[in-house]
Amino acid sequence: MANLEAISAGSATTNSAVFWARASAPVGGHLLYGDERFGLRRGHRTLVPVQSDANADNTIKVLVDGLNPATNYLYTFRASGSSPSGVSVGLVKTAPAADAITGVRFGFSGCAAGDYAPINSVADIAGQNLDFFVMLGDAAYEDDYTRAASDPRGPLNSPDAQPPFDPNAPQSTSQSAIDKAVAAMHGKYSDMQNPAIGNLAPLYRSQGIVAAYDNHEMMDMALEAGGAPRTAIQTFGNKNSFREGADLNAANVVFNQSGTFLNQTPEHRALVDTWFQSMPLQDLGRVNAPLDARSHGTRQLYGAQQWGRHALYINVDTRSYRDAKITAVAGGEDDVTGREIDLAAGAQQRTMLGSTQLAWLKQTLLEAQTQGTTWKFVSLSSPIDITGIPGSDGNFTAGQDWVDAKSWWGNYRYERNDLLKFISDNSIKNVVFIATDDHEARINELTYVPTVNQPDDLTNPSLHRRVDGAISVVASPLGATRPDAWIKDGKTKADIVTASRDWNNVLSTAGYDPIGLSATTPGFVSFRREAIGGHVSDPANPLPIDFWSPDTFNYALVDVNASGQLTVGLRGIDGTGTNSPRTPGDWPAIAQASDVREILSFTLNPLA
């Protein structure tokens, strides 16, 4: 008999939610759900017939309408002829009415790599009483991961999920190659909920889920930009050398207007569908924008959900429509940012969102402000803040090597500036951009250039102005590379404090806003930061290190109380090494649930 291996629910509105499960083989049965106050007892539960989809990794997806607002629902699944599933019981909360004076409490993070499993940075999530959790991309990596036979958790060998292209002919594909890639990625998503590997099943069933996809769901460099032309798929001989990218001087792909978009190809759509099948997301249909070839007919993955009077959550798709990232030289993945791109033909038209989604986002923010919504939370898979200074040769001053070609500031600069200018010009207040992807945690104010007269204006710090009432919060990975590098490279907590000081001295000397918030940030109330490397925070004088954590796996916890005050905290664990065979003592022990702690937090009052 088929086993039900995982359950989840999400996309909750005031009266609906999507319930999801995965089975080990084709199976029929029932979804059972009911108000948490009464449990799943007879007379208080509803049964819905379900059947797994053999063409979608035997997943089950059920959209249930007619639910009550602001209600906790328990749910489970039962295979025909059996008792309720052995995958425990899940919980999902419906949204309160749009005018309800209530708070919201949600978490977000992303970047869960199998070779860093088990993912224990969220091991305390069930006790956080969240309204929902946002999985902000890279829910599974396509990379291989192994565990040695001597590992106490047992051996493991999960090979790479290969991009659906022939390395010798990257412009061609086949249905068999697509099917193989789809099957491999389904396996990766399954692994991340497997208690013996990723151990994220408790995260997925502890509260409702909202999600966006990012580059690793799309084989990283192979299919990461849906707005790129199909001709941008290139290879340099192996899986790790596949890329979707454009060389700086290839003007025909600096801004793709050809209509031959990756997001319209069978291989891109198959991988998006694979991710969508693995998440409890509501089907919003296809984008109807006949005058926008980049967007028309694509699966709509952007949307917004009101959560009472104080909060609007806005889910943004930063992958389906973006232009190919620009690289330095043919045959490589060297990043190019800054002045070269600003001077490139068509640079002002480069987009991450596409014209249809950008217009929708602006209108959604404007309407939220007009209607009196206190906080507007905008999710991004690529951060929007500025963390480095582009030089005229595309390089960065020492200590600022974490701005790359996939960031909004790095490769899509005019669109970023345009959006922030719109927010400022229309006095849209209390906007919080949330993201992961950079494999470090940081909180930042945001700056923009009010008037751009020439390309160099964007890199002129004297022209930048803060956007009052808008900040960026970037969470570290749940478990992925870079935080562990501080350990591998022999760095100490004191080294992190020094790196923060040196990095931000460079920013300040050049005239850019340093990392973090300040006591003069509009609405600033207070902050906390655990002691690190001899640094103990001064409540009256926040420093950049108080808002930066590059060496931890963590998630952000966002809490708006019934009065509209916002508190954001980062909870997590110190970065640990991979599951690859290693010599005992090379890495700290795998963290346990009891190791999860608050790393830092801050509180803001909303601006009127």
ABEGO torsion letter per residue (X at the ends): XBBBABBBBBGBBAABBBBBBBBABBBBEBBBBBBAAAEABBGABBBBBBBBBAAAGGBBBBBBBGBBBGBBBBBBBBBBGBBBBAAEBBBBBBBBBAABBBBBBBBBBBGBBAAAOBBAAAAAAAAAGBABBBBBEGABBABBBBBBAABAAEBBBBBBBBBBBBAABAABBBAAAAAAAAAAAAAAAAAAABAABAGAAAAAAABBBBBBBBAAAAGEAAAABAABBAAABBBAGBAAABBBBBBAABAAAABBAAGBBAAABAAAAAAAAAAAAABBBBBAEBBBBAABAAABGBBBABBBBBBEAABBBBBBBAAAABBBBBBABBGBABBBBEAAAAABBGAAABBAAEAAAAAAAAAAAAAAAAAGBABBBBBBABBABBABBBBAAGBBBBGBAABBAABAAAABAAAAAAAAAAAAAAGBBGBBBBBBGAGBBBBBBBBBBABBABAAAAABAAABBBBBGBBBBBBBBABBBGAAAAAAAGBBAAAAAAAAAAAAAAAAAAGBBBBEBBAABBGBABBBBBBBGGBBBBAABBBAAAABBAABBBBBBBBBBAAGBBBBBBBEBBBBBBABBBBBGABBBBBBAAABBBABBBBBBBBX
